[in-house]
Amino acid sequence: MQAFNTLSCCGESPRSRFAVREGWQAPSRRDSPGRRDRCVGANTSRVRPMSERNLNGLDNGKVRIVSVCSATGIVDGWRNTRADGGAVIDIATGRVLAEGLSMPHSPRLYRGAIWVLNSGSSRLLRIDPATGKAERVAFCPGFLRGLSFAGDYVLMTLSLPKSGRPQGLELGANLEERKAEPWCGLVIVDLRHGGIVEWVRFGPEIPQLFDCAILTDIRCPTALTPGSAEVQDAMTMEEA
């Protein structure tokens, strides 16, 4: 199993002797912007909890691409580049596949394209991996996280901004233009035209969602809390 640590900006795998084993580390870039086909060099600095680049998303199939809010090497530096400092990076080559993004999240490879949530503008983007050109597919009124595809549809989550109205991000202007308020919930978007076809809105008791998944061939899904009495009684039966 591979997970990504936002605070330390690196990939990690659980181990029995230690908490985790360090894996791929998000590179930093201090040079001025140039050609898209440049590669970012490997970050050889020691892993430390400094949240420089805010590594926050990976393709949930094979670990091939990740998203970062910034390529800075400064402690907490991503906060100053939230509007346009984000990027999607190819893990194997270090190549920047797309940049100029605003707090990108949940990159996915699907149908030959890169799909990513440009959370700072609350838009679903489709990106050509060869050119880096981004196409706006849909707008949703909230901070976006989590992508799960099924045919021509995609499931996404919306969250409330942590500080009320979003400041310094395109999301705030987009909401103002539409006379809308951000909300927390789930939406299903039709990829053929970008429209929201189904949605579930949660009350103030649930302000944040972080991921979602479409479960196929499941007739009666149930959510159980780890360590609860219900988990002790839960069991699965093999079909005869």
ZIZICOR-V385456 format. One record per pair of residues at least 12 apart in sequence whose ideal C-beta (glycine too) atoms are under 10 Angstrom apart, sorted by sequence separation. I is the first residue (numbers start at 1). J is the second residue. If there is no record, write none. Layout:
i=(I/I)
j=(J/J)
This chain:
i=(1/2/8/10/11/12/27/28/29/55/56/57/69/70/86/87/104/105/113/114/115/123/124/125/126/144/145/146/186/187/188/222/1/10/11/12/27/28/53/54/55/56/69/72/86/87/88/104/105/106/113/114/123/124/125/144/145/146/186/187/8/10/11/26/27/28/29/54/55/70/71/85/86/87/103/104/105/113/114/123/124/142/143/144/145/161/185/186/187/5/9/10/11/27/28/53/54/55/70/71/84/85/86/101/103/104/105/111/113/114/121/123/124/142/143/144/185/186/9/10/27/52/53/54/69/70/71/84/85/86/88/98/101/102/103/104/110/112/113/118/122/123/124/138/140/142/143/165/166/183/184/185/186/3/5/8/9/25/26/27/28/52/53/68/69/70/83/84/85/86/87/97/101/102/103/112/122/123/137/140/141/142/143/165/184/185/5/8/9/24/25/27/51/52/53/54/68/69/71/83/84/85/86/89/98/100/101/102/103/106/107/112/114/116/118/121/122/138/140/142/143/164/183/184/185/4/9/24/25/51/52/53/67/68/83/84/85/86/88/97/101/102/103/122/142/143/183/184/3/4/5/6/25/52/53/67/68/82/83/87/98/101/102/107/109/114/122/124/183/184/2/5/25/52/53/66/67/68/81/82/102/104/117/118/122/123/160/161/183/184/185/2/4/25/52/54/56/66/67/81/101/113/115/122/160/184/50/52/54/55/65/66/104/117/119/120/121/124/143/159/160/184/186/22/23/28/29/50/51/52/53/54/65/66/90/101/119/120/142/158/159/160/183/184/185/22/28/50/51/52/53/54/64/65/66/71/78/119/158/159/160/182/184/187/26/27/49/50/51/52/64/65/88/101/117/118/119/143/158/159/186/188/26/48/50/51/54/64/65/88/98/117/144/157/158/25/26/40/43/45/51/53/54/63/64/68/71/88/116/117/143/157/158/26/57/59/62/63/87/98/117/142/156/157/158/25/26/43/56/65/67/86/97/98/117/124/141/156/157/24/40/54/57/66/67/68/97/98/116/140/155/156/53/54/59/65/69/86/97/100/115/124/139/155/156/10/53/58/65/68/69/70/86/97/98/99/101/141/142/154/155/156/9/24/53/55/67/69/86/95/97/98/100/115/140/141/154/155/12/68/69/85/97/98/99/139/153/154/9/53/67/68/69/84/96/98/122/139/153/154/10/67/82/83/84/88/95/110/141/152/153/154/8/9/10/33/66/67/82/83/105/106/108/111/139/142/150/152/153/8/9/24/29/67/68/88/90/105/106/108/110/115/117/119/122/139/141/142/143/151/152/153/7/8/9/23/26/28/31/67/103/104/105/106/107/108/117/119/141/142/146/148/151/152/156/7/8/9/26/27/29/30/66/88/103/105/106/108/111/139/141/142/143/152/158/5/7/8/9/24/26/28/29/30/65/103/105/106/119/140/141/142/147/149/158/160/6/7/8/9/28/29/30/64/65/140/142/144/155/156/157/158/159/5/7/8/9/11/26/27/28/29/30/65/88/110/122/141/153/158/160/6/7/9/10/26/28/64/87/121/140/142/152/153/157/162/5/9/27/28/60/88/108/120/141/160/161/162/6/7/8/9/11/40/56/57/59/60/61/62/67/119/122/123/140/159/160/161/6/7/56/57/58/59/60/61/120/121/122/123/159/160/6/28/40/54/56/57/58/59/60/61/65/67/120/121/122/138/140/159/160/5/6/39/40/54/56/57/58/59/64/67/69/106/119/120/121/122/139/158/159/4/6/39/43/56/57/59/65/67/69/105/106/120/121/123/138/157/158/159/4/11/42/67/105/118/119/120/121/122/137/138/157/4/40/41/118/121/122/137/138/156/157/4/39/40/120/137/157/3/11/39/40/59/137/138/139/141/157/2/38/39/40/59/137/138/140/156/9/38/39/59/137/138/139/155/29/37/38/136/137/138/154/155/4/9/36/37/57/135/140/142/155/2/3/27/29/36/57/122/141/154/2/9/26/35/36/153/4/6/27/36/57/4/6/26/33/36/56/103/124/145/146/148/151/4/9/36/65/143/145/146/147/148/150/24/26/29/124/126/143/144/145/146/147/148/149/33/102/103/143/145/146/147/148/150/24/27/29/33/102/103/124/142/145/146/148/23/24/102/103/126/9/27/102/24/29/124/123/6/115/11/111/110/82/82/83/60/82/83/84/60/82/83/57/59/60/80/56/57/79/57/36/37/36/36/106/105/106/105/106/60/60/56/57)
j=(13/14/20/22/23/24/39/40/41/67/68/69/81/82/98/99/116/117/125/126/127/135/136/137/138/156/157/158/198/199/200/234/14/23/24/25/40/41/66/67/68/69/82/85/99/100/101/117/118/119/126/127/136/137/138/157/158/159/199/200/22/24/25/40/41/42/43/68/69/84/85/99/100/101/117/118/119/127/128/137/138/156/157/158/159/175/199/200/201/20/24/25/26/42/43/68/69/70/85/86/99/100/101/116/118/119/120/126/128/129/136/138/139/157/158/159/200/201/25/26/43/68/69/70/85/86/87/100/101/102/104/114/117/118/119/120/126/128/129/134/138/139/140/154/156/158/159/181/182/199/200/201/202/20/22/25/26/42/43/44/45/69/70/85/86/87/100/101/102/103/104/114/118/119/120/129/139/140/154/157/158/159/160/182/201/202/23/26/27/42/43/45/69/70/71/72/86/87/89/101/102/103/104/107/116/118/119/120/121/124/125/130/132/134/136/139/140/156/158/160/161/182/201/202/203/23/28/43/44/70/71/72/86/87/102/103/104/105/107/116/120/121/122/141/161/162/202/203/23/24/25/26/45/72/73/87/88/102/103/107/118/121/122/127/129/134/142/144/203/204/23/26/46/73/74/87/88/89/102/103/123/125/138/139/143/144/181/182/204/205/206/24/26/47/74/76/78/88/89/103/123/135/137/144/182/206/73/75/77/78/88/89/127/140/142/143/144/147/166/182/183/207/209/46/47/52/53/74/75/76/77/78/89/90/114/125/143/144/166/182/183/184/207/208/209/47/53/75/76/77/78/79/89/90/91/96/103/144/183/184/185/207/209/212/52/53/75/76/77/78/90/91/114/127/143/144/145/169/184/185/212/214/53/75/77/78/81/91/92/115/125/144/171/184/185/53/54/68/71/73/79/81/82/91/92/96/99/116/144/145/171/185/186/55/86/88/91/92/116/127/146/171/185/186/187/55/56/73/86/95/97/116/127/128/147/154/171/186/187/55/71/85/88/97/98/99/128/129/147/171/186/187/85/86/91/97/101/118/129/132/147/156/171/187/188/43/86/91/98/101/102/103/119/130/131/132/134/174/175/187/188/189/43/58/87/89/101/103/120/129/131/132/134/149/174/175/188/189/47/103/104/120/132/133/134/174/188/189/45/89/103/104/105/120/132/134/158/175/189/190/47/104/119/120/121/125/132/147/178/189/190/191/46/47/48/71/104/105/120/121/143/144/146/149/177/180/188/190/191/47/48/63/68/106/107/127/129/144/145/147/149/154/156/158/161/178/180/181/182/190/191/192/47/48/49/63/66/68/71/107/143/144/145/146/147/148/157/159/181/182/186/188/191/192/196/48/49/50/67/68/70/71/107/129/144/146/147/149/152/180/182/183/184/193/199/47/49/50/51/66/68/70/71/72/107/145/147/148/161/182/183/184/189/191/200/202/49/50/51/52/71/72/73/107/108/183/185/187/198/199/200/201/202/49/51/52/53/55/70/71/72/73/74/109/132/154/166/185/197/202/204/51/52/54/55/71/73/109/132/166/185/187/197/198/202/207/51/55/73/74/106/134/154/166/187/206/207/208/53/54/55/56/58/87/103/104/106/107/108/109/114/166/169/170/187/206/207/208/54/55/104/105/106/107/108/109/168/169/170/171/207/208/55/77/89/103/105/106/107/108/109/110/114/116/169/170/171/187/189/208/209/55/56/89/90/104/106/107/108/109/114/117/119/156/169/170/171/172/189/208/209/55/57/90/94/107/108/110/116/118/120/156/157/171/172/174/189/208/209/210/56/63/94/119/157/170/171/172/173/174/189/190/209/57/93/94/171/174/175/190/191/209/210/58/93/94/174/191/211/58/66/94/95/114/192/193/194/196/212/58/94/95/96/115/193/194/196/212/66/95/96/116/194/195/196/212/87/95/96/194/195/196/212/213/63/68/95/96/116/194/199/201/214/62/63/87/89/96/117/182/201/214/63/70/87/96/97/214/66/68/89/98/119/67/69/89/96/99/119/166/187/208/209/211/214/68/73/100/129/207/209/210/211/212/214/89/91/94/189/191/208/209/210/211/212/213/214/99/168/169/209/211/212/213/214/216/91/94/96/100/169/170/191/209/212/213/215/91/92/170/171/194/78/96/171/94/99/194/194/78/191/91/191/191/166/167/168/146/168/169/170/147/169/170/145/147/148/168/145/146/168/147/131/132/132/133/210/210/211/211/212/211/213/210/211)
